[in-house]
Amino acid sequence: MENRYLPALCAVTAFALGCGTLPPAAAAESPVQREIITGSELMTTQERENYRQRLRGAGTPEERERLRAEHVKAMEERAQLRGLQLIDYSRLKTAP
């Protein structure tokens, strides 16, 4: 009987017993920070990726907020045309 989890278990064990630091490739990568995109359920995968790229390309926090506001307005219009209501994720509370 083959254990398909064995390679992963060996890698985790080796890391835990090793030097206690991340491998160079993993250490160089920064964590991916994702946000919930308002209206994402009304968007295609390509539209979501284009939106993320526009946000990453924004030079200032003010520009990112402007892009978000424009996006929310466009998604509200799209939802209204389809007879739907968007979820306002900013009002949802997150666990501490």
N, C-alpha and C positions, 0 to 999 in steps of 0.2 A: 504494500500500500504506500503510495507516494504522498508525501506531505508537501502541498504546494506553498505553504506558508513558511517552510523552513529557511529559504534564502533570506526572506525579510527578517525573520527572527534572528538569524545569524548576524545580519547587518546591524540590527539594533543592539544585540548583545556586544558585538565588537565595538560599537560606538560607546556603549555604557562602560565597558572595561578599558577603553582607550584613554586618550588624553583628555576627554571631556569637552572638547571643542568641536565645532562643526568642521567638516571637510572644507578646503579652500573654496571650492565651487559654490557650496551652499552658503558659506559665510559672505561671499561677495554679493549674493543676491539679496535685495531688500524685499521685505514681505510685501505681497500684493495687497493693496488697500482698495477694497471694493465698497461701493455704496449701493443701496437699493435705488434703482432707477425708477422714478415715477412714470407709470404707464408702460413699463417694460412688457407687460402682458399684451400690449397692443402693438408691439414693435417686432420687427424681424431681427434675427441674430445680427445681420449686417448693420441694421440701424442702431442697435445697441452698441456695437463695436465702433461705429462712426461717432456716436455721441461720446463714448469714453475717450476716443482720440481727440475730439475737440476740447474736452475738459483738460486732458493732459497738455494740450498745446496752449491753453490759456496762460497768459503771462502773469496775471495777478489774481488774488482771491476775489477781487471785485469783478473781474472779467468772468471767472468761473461762476459766480453768483448770477451774473447777467445771463450767461448761457443756460444755467439751470432754470431761471425764471422763464426764458423764452421756450425752453423745452416743455416745462410744465404747462404753459399756455397752449402749446401745440398739441400736447397729449389730451388736455381737457377738451379741446375742440374736436379731436379725433374720437374721443369717448362719447361726446355729445352726439356726433353724427351717427354713431352706432347704437345710441340709446343706452349707454353704459355710464357708470359712475366710477371715477378713479378712487383708489385707496390713498388717503393722505398719510404716508408713512411717517411724516414728521410729527404727527400727533400720537403715534404709537409709543408707548413707554417701553424702554428696554430694561432688562433685569440689571441690578447693580453689580 
